[in-house]
Amino acid sequence: MKDGKQQLRQQCLARRKALSYEQKKNFSNKILQTLHDYLHQQYEQGIQVLCYRSLAEEVDTSALFTLQRNHQYYAPVTRRNGDMHWLKCDSDTEWQAGVLRVLEPVNGQCWQEGESPAIVLCPVVGFDSQGNRIGMGKGCFDRWLAQHKQHIDRVIGLAFDCQRCSGIEPEAHDIPLDVMITEQGWMKCPNT
């Protein structure tokens, strides 16, 4: 199963890489607008949004950390062993490259579970219509979610539609998505 998942990962990465800069920019803007509309529809009050900082070829999430839009945003800080914790971010947040080459906040208030509704925005390499997700293979999000899922209202994946797969065989440790958002819109995943 791991060889099949690795092969799917490589195919999805190649499809994502084939998108032009303009396509990624336009699709990212559509995805963030859909996310904003979805959050506005689903939550009357502001919520805590735990969101990854994107790499160059991923859906660009950088605007989320400057616009804020009634919600509190947190970004992960990852240790060498893959453990994560989340720090609150705003337009004044100072960023530095972390152990995985992803920008991380230098400081900020640590996320506390249970204070208010929280959602997690997950990076996605590949996904299927059942909410199964392929990440980069390090397992950071799945391990963190396994410990904290009971305090998370929804796990939302962000990806380009070209990363859609016909079927992903989940492994025992995989945490499925509740919602998937692409430039085509959002879908509720039946695993939830």
Wavefront OBJ file of the C-alpha trace (Angstrom):
o trace
v 0.000 0.000 0.000
v 2.841 2.412 0.787
v 4.319 1.986 -2.720
v 0.908 2.755 -4.253
v 0.502 5.805 -2.043
v 3.989 7.022 -2.931
v 3.221 6.594 -6.625
v -0.041 8.550 -6.237
v 1.863 11.232 -4.309
v 4.353 11.626 -7.153
v 1.572 11.827 -9.761
v -0.298 14.491 -7.778
v 2.878 16.496 -7.182
v 3.626 16.399 -10.927
v 0.101 17.585 -11.812
v 0.345 20.400 -9.272
v 3.798 21.392 -10.531
v 2.466 21.565 -14.115
v 0.146 24.450 -13.209
v 1.401 27.839 -14.346
v 2.115 30.643 -11.882
v -1.010 32.479 -13.093
v -3.187 29.381 -12.674
v -1.908 28.838 -9.122
v -2.507 32.486 -8.277
v -6.035 32.563 -9.755
v -7.014 29.192 -8.306
v -5.608 30.136 -4.876
v -7.684 33.339 -4.881
v -10.834 31.348 -5.745
v -10.078 28.792 -3.034
v -9.540 31.458 -0.367
v -12.767 33.237 -1.405
v -14.667 29.930 -1.177
v -13.088 29.314 2.239
v -14.128 32.798 3.411
v -17.709 32.260 2.168
v -17.852 28.782 3.735
v -16.653 30.050 7.137
v -19.116 32.950 6.983
v -21.993 30.522 6.258
v -21.011 27.960 8.883
v -19.934 30.135 11.812
v -21.792 33.196 13.120
v -18.971 34.155 15.478
v -15.242 34.330 14.831
v -13.406 31.044 15.204
v -9.870 29.802 15.633
v -8.348 28.791 12.302
v -5.260 26.572 12.503
v -3.684 27.020 9.093
v -0.455 25.890 7.470
v 1.840 28.388 5.724
v 2.064 27.295 2.109
v 5.078 26.268 0.078
v 5.517 27.733 -3.417
v 3.520 25.057 -5.275
v 0.672 24.719 -2.745
v -2.542 26.717 -2.501
v -1.239 30.100 -1.369
v -2.445 30.697 2.201
v -0.274 33.758 2.929
v -3.175 36.233 2.584
v -5.036 34.510 5.430
v -2.419 35.695 7.886
v -2.757 39.349 6.908
v -6.500 39.699 6.208
v -7.699 37.994 9.433
v -11.444 38.504 8.599
v -13.022 38.104 12.076
v -11.156 34.902 12.919
v -8.040 34.161 14.931
v -5.340 32.498 12.845
v -2.651 30.159 14.148
v 0.276 28.658 12.256
v 2.167 25.485 13.163
v 5.676 25.306 14.523
v 7.167 21.887 13.806
v 9.948 20.243 15.760
v 12.533 17.905 14.223
v 10.590 14.846 15.455
v 7.470 16.075 13.606
v 5.555 17.245 16.691
v 3.627 20.478 16.153
v 2.203 23.284 18.239
v 0.333 26.352 16.973
v 1.076 30.053 17.558
v -1.354 32.931 17.018
v -0.536 35.175 14.056
v -1.517 38.641 12.890
v -0.267 41.194 10.374
v 2.726 41.999 12.645
v 3.893 38.402 13.046
v 7.577 37.806 12.405
v 8.272 34.663 10.353
v 11.272 32.382 9.938
v 11.923 29.141 8.044
v 11.364 26.101 10.246
v 12.826 22.606 10.190
v 10.665 21.650 7.167
v 11.583 24.868 5.246
v 8.090 26.238 5.890
v 7.641 29.738 7.311
v 6.720 29.600 11.007
v 5.853 32.344 13.486
v 8.772 33.354 15.703
v 6.467 34.020 18.651
v 2.803 34.380 19.548
v 0.186 33.085 21.929
v -0.038 29.287 21.906
v -3.337 27.742 20.768
v -5.342 26.307 23.652
v -7.868 23.600 22.877
v -11.462 24.159 23.852
v -11.416 27.975 24.097
v -13.718 28.423 21.078
v -14.590 26.470 17.935
v -11.465 25.593 15.967
v -10.893 24.278 12.479
v -7.718 22.961 10.895
v -6.744 23.785 7.317
v -4.600 20.922 6.025
v -2.111 20.936 3.194
v -3.019 18.329 0.602
v -0.940 16.588 -2.049
v -3.790 14.317 -3.190
v -7.405 13.736 -2.155
v -10.425 11.674 -3.113
v -14.192 12.167 -2.893
v -14.310 10.221 0.402
v -12.109 12.752 2.213
v -8.979 10.629 2.191
v -5.852 12.725 1.869
v -2.243 12.239 0.884
v 0.224 14.637 2.463
v 3.969 14.956 2.031
v 4.511 11.686 3.903
v 5.923 12.948 7.195
v 2.653 12.389 9.106
v 2.849 15.615 11.153
v -0.812 16.598 10.671
v -2.175 13.066 11.156
v -0.213 12.572 14.389
v -1.306 15.966 15.716
v -4.949 15.379 14.731
v -4.941 11.939 16.362
v -4.237 13.692 19.672
v -6.466 16.756 19.233
v -9.326 15.854 16.846
v -11.892 15.889 19.658
v -11.206 19.647 20.036
v -11.471 20.404 16.311
v -14.829 21.212 14.726
v -13.734 20.497 11.144
v -10.658 19.413 9.215
v -10.630 21.213 5.864
v -8.312 20.386 2.982
v -7.136 22.996 0.473
v -5.894 21.836 -2.938
v -6.139 22.413 -6.650
v -8.689 20.241 -8.452
v -5.921 18.588 -10.518
v -4.828 16.874 -7.273
v -8.060 14.859 -7.111
v -7.584 11.067 -7.209
v -10.119 8.337 -7.962
v -9.478 6.487 -4.714
v -6.939 6.577 -1.909
v -6.530 3.594 0.389
v -6.281 5.095 3.884
v -3.836 3.692 6.390
v -4.827 3.121 10.026
v -3.232 6.399 11.193
v -4.779 8.604 8.462
v -7.329 11.193 9.610
v -9.955 11.916 6.910
v -11.016 15.398 5.863
v -14.449 16.768 6.761
v -14.501 19.294 3.907
v -12.429 19.721 0.745
v -12.049 23.059 -1.067
v -10.668 23.477 -4.588
v -11.076 26.188 -7.223
v -14.235 24.277 -8.267
v -15.895 24.909 -4.880
v -16.273 22.964 -1.646
v -17.541 19.492 -0.890
v -18.552 17.800 2.334
v -16.716 14.517 2.682
v -18.848 11.430 3.451
v -16.318 10.044 5.957
v -17.562 12.569 8.523
l 1 2 3 4 5 6 7 8 9 10 11 12 13 14 15 16 17 18 19 20 21 22 23 24 25 26 27 28 29 30 31 32 33 34 35 36 37 38 39 40 41 42 43 44 45 46 47 48 49 50 51 52 53 54 55 56 57 58 59 60 61 62 63 64 65 66 67 68 69 70 71 72 73 74 75 76 77 78 79 80 81 82 83 84 85 86 87 88 89 90 91 92 93 94 95 96 97 98 99 100 101 102 103 104 105 106 107 108 109 110 111 112 113 114 115 116 117 118 119 120 121 122 123 124 125 126 127 128 129 130 131 132 133 134 135 136 137 138 139 140 141 142 143 144 145 146 147 148 149 150 151 152 153 154 155 156 157 158 159 160 161 162 163 164 165 166 167 168 169 170 171 172 173 174 175 176 177 178 179 180 181 182 183 184 185 186 187 188 189 190 191 192
